[in-house]
């Protein structure tokens, strides 16, 4: 139960159901809770600013999410502080400190490196947080994500339907939940279609274009044949394109490629890239609106976890049946 709900019960707000009020009053009685006047005053000292922590602001996936957050915040008269952690846990922890020193009222973390427990600890201290790209087992912390397993399975099944049986996977950071779930979808598609899993067809590109290129070159050098590759984001798929050019391989005739995110460039490169459309802007808008609602104790919903649908876009890079 959120601090906002408890606050509304204490202030006798009409926005809370009778059932919830009874639960809160029972907890207050059991804990012998008394409102702290100084804490209440501190809570009211708003900055009208929210922070956003992203791993790499250059990646278009994150920039589109930020755009959604900024537009939603601006419409509600909030400012946004953008924090680029450069894929470093230490920087994320430092930026989270903006909550403690009251520089920001709330914080949105996009595919964070920090553990769930650290995020929960900030929430237990009364801070308002939201996470994009990951779901946290908590009744208060907001989260918004897509179904990585489902759309990854669909992407790999599309390649199988085109006649591919040797399919490589280039993933992101090994400790990333998104990477884990996308690989899970890849493995599920292979298993359901009775295609043997080959560990030698797995590599990591760290969600970066240069990493995708290096991973593709390593896969080519292993001499394990493959005719298609599913990359965990579009940035790495662009790296695969570069590797194919250097190796003299044609896409899709020699190698089919499917990415994730539907970045703007994917429809314009040659051949156009098949990809999974992630509603990035919409995720940013949705979570920012709900975070600001929670900050202002407005229309709080029992639901705090949201899954937004994605869809596979088939383009020239994979739309080529193998004989």
C-alpha positions in Angstrom: 0.0 0.0 0.0 1.4 3.4 -1.0 2.2 6.4 1.2 -0.2 8.3 -0.9 -3.1 6.0 0.1 -2.2 6.2 3.8 -2.0 10.0 3.5 -5.5 10.2 2.0 -6.9 8.1 4.7 -5.3 10.2 7.4 -6.6 13.3 5.7 -10.1 11.7 5.3 -10.0 12.0 1.5 -13.0 10.7 -0.4 -10.8 9.1 -3.1 -10.2 5.9 -1.1 -12.6 2.9 -0.9 -14.1 2.0 2.5 -12.3 -1.4 2.3 -8.9 0.2 1.9 -9.7 2.7 4.7 -10.4 -0.2 7.0 -7.1 -1.9 6.1 -5.1 1.3 6.7 -6.8 2.1 10.0 -6.1 -1.4 11.2 -2.4 -1.1 10.3 -2.2 2.3 12.0 -3.7 0.9 15.2 -1.5 -2.2 15.2 1.7 -0.1 14.6 0.6 2.6 17.0 1.4 5.1 14.2 1.3 8.9 14.8 1.9 11.4 11.9 5.2 13.2 12.1 4.7 16.9 11.7 8.3 17.6 10.4 8.1 14.8 7.9 4.7 16.1 6.7 6.2 19.5 6.2 9.2 18.1 4.3 6.8 16.2 2.0 5.1 19.4 1.1 8.3 21.1 0.0 7.9 20.2 -3.7 10.4 21.1 -6.4 8.0 20.3 -9.3 10.8 18.3 -10.8 11.2 14.6 -11.6 14.5 12.8 -12.5 15.1 10.2 -15.2 18.0 7.9 -15.1 18.9 6.2 -18.4 21.9 3.9 -19.3 22.9 5.7 -22.5 21.2 8.8 -23.8 22.6 8.4 -27.3 20.6 5.2 -27.9 17.4 6.2 -29.7 15.3 3.8 -27.6 16.1 5.9 -24.5 15.8 9.2 -26.2 12.2 8.4 -27.4 11.2 7.4 -23.9 12.7 10.6 -22.5 10.7 12.6 -25.1 7.5 11.0 -23.8 8.4 11.7 -20.2 9.3 15.3 -20.9 6.1 16.0 -22.8 3.9 14.4 -20.1 5.8 16.3 -17.4 5.6 19.7 -19.2 1.8 19.3 -19.6 1.6 19.0 -15.9 4.0 21.9 -15.2 6.8 19.6 -14.1 10.4 19.9 -15.1 12.7 16.9 -15.9 16.3 16.3 -15.0 17.9 13.7 -17.3 20.7 11.6 -15.8 22.9 9.6 -18.1 24.6 6.8 -16.1 26.8 5.7 -19.0 25.9 2.1 -18.1 27.6 2.5 -14.7 26.0 1.3 -11.5 28.0 3.8 -9.4 26.5 6.7 -11.4 23.0 5.3 -11.0 23.5 5.2 -7.3 24.8 8.8 -7.2 21.8 10.0 -9.2 19.4 8.2 -7.0 20.8 10.5 -4.2 18.8 13.3 -5.9 15.8 11.9 -4.1 17.4 12.0 -0.7 18.6 15.6 -1.0 15.1 16.7 -2.4 16.5 17.9 -5.7 13.7 15.9 -7.4 10.2 14.9 -6.1 10.3 11.5 -7.9 12.5 9.4 -10.1 12.0 7.2 -13.2 14.6 4.6 -13.9 14.9 3.2 -17.4 16.2 -0.4 -17.6 18.3 0.2 -14.4 21.4 -1.7 -13.2 20.6 -1.1 -9.5 19.0 -4.1 -7.8 15.3 -4.3 -6.9 16.1 -4.2 -3.2 17.9 -0.8 -3.5 14.9 0.6 -5.4 12.5 -0.8 -2.8 14.6 0.7 0.0 14.2 4.2 -1.5 10.4 3.5 -1.8 10.2 2.4 1.9 11.8 5.8 2.8 8.8 7.5 1.2 10.2 8.4 -2.2 8.1 8.0 -5.3 9.7 5.9 -8.1 8.9 4.3 -11.4 10.7 1.8 -13.6 10.5 1.3 -17.3 11.6 -2.0 -18.8 11.5 -4.0 -15.6 8.8 -5.1 -13.2 9.5 -4.9 -9.5 7.6 -7.1 -7.0 6.2 -4.3 -4.9 2.8 -2.8 -4.3 3.9 0.8 -4.6 6.7 1.2 -7.1 5.3 1.9 -10.6 6.5 -0.2 -13.6 5.9 -0.2 -17.3 7.3 -2.8 -19.7 6.6 -4.8 -22.8 6.3 -8.6 -23.0 9.9 -9.4 -24.0 9.4 -13.2 -24.0 6.2 -13.0 -26.2 7.5 -10.7 -28.9 10.9 -12.5 -29.1 9.2 -15.8 -29.6 7.2 -14.2 -32.4 10.3 -12.7 -34.0 12.1 -16.1 -34.0 9.0 -18.0 -35.2 8.8 -15.6 -38.1 12.4 -16.6 -39.1 11.5 -20.3 -38.7 8.5 -19.8 -40.9 10.8 -18.4 -43.6 12.7 -21.7 -43.5 15.5 -20.9 -41.1 16.8 -23.6 -38.7 20.2 -22.2 -37.8 19.3 -19.0 -36.0 21.8 -17.0 -33.9 21.0 -14.7 -31.0 23.0 -11.5 -30.1 22.0 -10.3 -26.7 22.7 -7.3 -24.5 24.2 -7.1 -21.0 24.2 -10.5 -19.3 22.6 -9.2 -16.1 19.9 -7.3 -17.9 16.3 -8.6 -17.4 15.4 -7.5 -20.9 18.2 -9.6 -22.3 17.3 -12.6 -20.2 13.6 -12.4 -21.3 14.4 -11.9 -24.9 16.7 -14.9 -24.9 14.0 -16.9 -23.1 11.6 -16.1 -26.0 14.3 -17.1 -28.5 14.8 -20.4 -26.7 11.1 -21.1 -26.4 10.6 -20.6 -30.2 13.4 -23.1 -30.9 12.0 -25.6 -28.4 8.4 -25.4 -29.7 9.6 -26.0 -33.2 11.9 -28.8 -32.2 15.1 -27.0 -33.3 18.2 -28.0 -31.3 19.7 -25.2 -29.3 23.4 -24.5 -30.1 25.2 -22.5 -27.4 27.8 -21.5 -30.1 25.2 -19.4 -31.8 24.8 -17.1 -28.8 26.8 -14.0 -28.3 26.6 -10.6 -26.6 26.8 -7.1 -28.1 26.1 -5.1 -24.9 23.1 -3.4 -26.7 25.5 -1.3 -28.7 26.1 -1.0 -32.5 29.9 -1.7 -32.1 29.1 -4.6 -29.8 26.7 -6.1 -32.4 29.4 -5.8 -35.1 32.0 -7.5 -32.8 29.5 -10.3 -31.8 28.6 -11.0 -35.4 32.3 -11.2 -36.4 32.9 -13.7 -33.5 29.9 -15.8 -34.7 31.2 -15.8 -38.3 34.7 -16.9 -37.0 33.3 -19.9 -35.1 32.6 -21.7 -38.3 29.1 -22.7 -37.0 26.8 -22.1 -39.9 23.7 -19.9 -39.4 21.3 -18.3 -41.8 19.5 -15.8 -39.6 20.2 -13.7 -36.5 17.9 -12.2 -33.9 19.4 -9.2 -32.1 18.0 -7.9 -28.8 17.9 -4.4 -30.2 18.2 -2.4 -33.4 21.5 -0.9 -32.5 23.2 -4.3 -32.6 21.4 -5.2 -35.8 23.1 -2.2 -37.4 26.4 -3.7 -36.3 25.5 -7.0 -38.0 24.8 -5.1 -41.2 28.4 -3.7 -41.1 29.8 -7.1 -40.4 27.9 -8.6 -43.4 29.3 -5.9 -45.7 32.8 -6.7 -44.6 32.3 -10.4 -45.1 30.6 -9.9 -48.5 27.3 -11.4 -47.2 23.9 -10.3 -48.6 20.9 -9.5 -46.4 18.5 -11.3 -46.6 19.8 -13.7 -49.2 22.7 -15.0 -47.2 21.6 -13.8 -43.7 18.2 -12.7 -42.4 18.2 -10.2 -39.6 15.5 -9.1 -37.1 16.0 -6.5 -34.4 14.0 -4.9 -31.6 12.8 -1.3 -31.0 11.8 0.0 -34.5 14.2 2.9 -34.3 13.6 5.6 -36.9 16.5 4.6 -39.1 15.3 1.0 -39.5 12.8 1.8 -42.2 15.3 3.7 -44.3 18.5 1.6 -44.3 18.9 -0.9 -47.2 17.6 -3.4 -46.9 15.0 -2.1 -44.4 15.2 -3.9 -41.1 12.6 -6.2 -39.7 12.0 -5.3 -36.1 9.7 -5.4 -33.1 8.0 -2.0 -32.5 8.4 -0.9 -29.0 5.9 1.8 -27.9 8.8 3.8 -26.4 7.2 7.3 -26.4 3.9 5.9 -25.0 5.7 4.1 -22.2 7.4 7.4 -21.2 4.1 9.3 -21.3 2.2 6.6 -19.4 4.7 6.2 -16.5 5.4 9.9 -16.2 1.6 10.6 -15.8 1.1 7.9 -13.3 4.2 9.0 -11.3 3.0 12.6 -11.2 -0.5 11.4 -10.1 1.1 9.5 -7.3 3.1 12.5 -6.2 0.0 14.5 -6.0 -2.3 11.8 -4.5 -4.6 12.0 -7.5 -6.7 9.1 -8.7 -4.5 6.5 -7.3 -5.2 3.1 -8.8 -4.8 -0.3 -7.2 -2.8 -1.2 -10.3 0.8 -0.2 -10.4 2.3 -2.5 -13.1 1.6 -2.0 -16.8 2.5 -4.1 -19.8 2.2 -2.4 -23.2 1.8 -4.5 -26.3 4.5 -4.7 -29.0 4.2 -5.8 -32.6 6.5 -7.5 -35.2 7.2 -5.4 -38.3 8.4 -7.6 -41.2 10.6 -5.8 -43.7 13.1 -6.7 -46.4 15.9 -8.0 -44.0 13.9 -11.1 -43.3 11.1 -11.3 -45.8 12.9 -13.8 -48.0 11.8 -17.5 -47.8 14.7 -20.0 -48.0 14.3 -22.8 -50.5 
